[in-house]
Amino acid sequence: MSLRALWIISHGKGENASIRFSRRFATVEHRAKILSGSLYTAIPEENNFLQLLLTELGLSDPDKPYVALRDDCLYRPRSPALELRIEGPQRGILWPVLAISQGPLILACLPLVDAPAEPRPPLANLLSVSQGLTLLAGLQSFLLGSGGKADSETLSSHLAMLPSILLQVCPLGTPLDIPPLGPPATSAVAISSGSQKQPAWKTGLHRGRASVNVALTETVRSMQYGNRSRQDLWDVYGTVTCKCEVEGVLPNVMVTLTLPPNGSPLQDIMVHPCVTSLDSSILTSSSVDNYDGSGFSGPYKFPFSPPMESFRLCSYTSQVPIPPILGLYSLKEEDSQLRISVTLKLHESVKNNFEYCEAHLPFYNRVQMGTVDVKVSSGQLDVSKEKNLLVWGLGQKFPRSREVTMEGKISFSGSAPGPTDPLCTELTAYIKLYFKVPDITLSGCCVDQHSVQVYSSTKPRIVTSRELLSKEYFIWNSTGTAPVSSGQMML
């Protein structure tokens, strides 16, 4: 993305608007002439541009509510990309002019559209529009600070810095990086004499103790039928996310994932582009191929040069022999009632220490619930008759037997219809489990503090964590029909 021009406009209350800073980039303008050909429209003089922009934004002519150039019925605005229609000898349309305003400032830029002027390309296809708006938001944060306001002295000081800053961050009209949206870390300008990995216009560096956070999350899905004629399915998907907060230059880091001696090799590994080198054997194991247990079993080393923001270092799949919670769900219709029977068993390999664990039992395509006579062996049962829903809160631990049960009857005698679902007709019903288990993964994969190496003169605090989450974890009624997949579940 390149800029043809950039403007900083002051428009305070009770004051005449004025251009406080502007910059045009001749080399980009030359490219615009070549791309547009006979449809090229030159950028007008400063005063003319200012008047056109204020008219388009509705900030000029306060005593004249109707402005034909802006309010004509034939004109269709294309926000956030404004078009300025230039009259006179050099008539034409300047598009797309991007503008954002906050407090006393209006920031505007004209990005280069790297496509023919006619037919006009859709905004959704123009990456330069989103990048230009992001650039303006970054400059706005620099000029106004984290609170979105700046006194006249501070604003003047920051405006005086813009020429030298633009030489570094936007040489010849092409930004070197796109700043993140949102306020800066601090309103003071920090200029590093060394190599700087973060955007040059970011107005502050990390302050405080350096830290490296590595979080490993495994997500498990399951489709259990309780019927020998239908094969139960489950899969596990893992992600490793990192966040490095270091004052000054971000150091190189290496994260190592390890498996237990009997653990299944990780498969379908994908890594972030910041990873600098990787053993080719790490990428060869695929869940699509016939699994023979002979894949690379680690340790999995990921050296990388981290970006400034939190990012996903890698992702993988794993084949585990059994899902963490096995369930059996049975519904039978007896005398206009549903007899319900549920058994849930926590596998012995899973830590019996949940952050939360709930089982939701919805009943669709029926009138509202009447009498609910259901008992649970552990936990708490909440009944929502309006939603035809039972919510079984299992708490943070299963009992010592690692098995819980639910038994009872439900009648549906309400006058109003309950929720509907075209899939769950007659005895087609399911339980959906929601749970989170801290400090555990099904594959046994882990990353501890000692397996994170930071190549830096400072010693950052290293924080690691891992957890197991459920997603789309279904247990279907064994006495009814249920959707069946013929292949492996895929995330």
C-alpha angles and dihedrals in degrees: 000000000000133000126228091194144347130207135189110197128191114215109165126166113278092008132104114250115253138175107249096181136005136172130187123194112216097193092054091046089054089054090049090055091052094047096045099041112177090359093062115131118198121224108257126232118286098260093046092048092049093052093047092050095047090049091051091049092048093243099118133072097027091184093051108066094178117062113178094206090059107023102042112128092232091061118089113191117224102208130219087023107060124200120215115205110212118206128197132048093330094045119165144109123281108208142205101017109173118205136174127178134198129163111327097345138083115192117197137173139176111220122202112254106216093206138074114287093231125082090028110236118237115264090236089064095053113091089180091069096058092040092049092051090049091051091051091050090052092050090046091056090049094051099041103030130224094309095054091241134090133179118243093256094052092044092051090049092052093046089054089056095053098087094056093040093051090052088061103036101032109028113181090355098299115113114226092212139002114241121228118256118254137055121318123254091252137359094236119095114242119196117188120206092205134062110307122202098186122077111289092232095054100119099215143027128223112285123198135036115346115246141178116204120195119182124186117198125182119194121200127198126188142182111194122180107175089222127110091216091063124056118230114233134202139158139187127219123187133196132187116205125189137194121186118194112183131150110244122353116015110241129227113264136194123202120193123200117203134193130206116259092261096039123127115248116258116254140197091026116187123183137200116257090245090072104109101200137002139185106251091223089067092066100044101075111095131179089217091068123075106275114233100165094244098108126120107289100191162190089226111209121195115185112187147162101231126228119230097256132059109279143175107257096190145336132209146168127233135197111226122184098232139010117255096245122034117201141189119197124186129180125182128178113227125169095337090313134103116231109208130199125176133175123184122185126189113220115243093237092062120086110248094227116099128183085208137342126185135166118207119201112188123186115205136191095025136103116265121293119271119179117012114193103171129143128196127202093218138011129018131298122214120191123207106187093179090059097034087234136140116200113196110196107202095183124211101314140037116223119267091270087058088225131108131183140198124200134171150085134279127198124198108211104137122125097226122073117249129222119306135221121176091215099052103064126149107342097348101119140137147199117229117204124210116189144147125197117191124216097018142090127193093227092049089238112152143169117203132187093263092056093060113085121191117193100210139113088238122068108230124201108257118212121185131179141168134193144172121231133185123227127175090353105170134178110190128209106266093210095055138055120276138182111270127200117214094205144036118305111253128199 
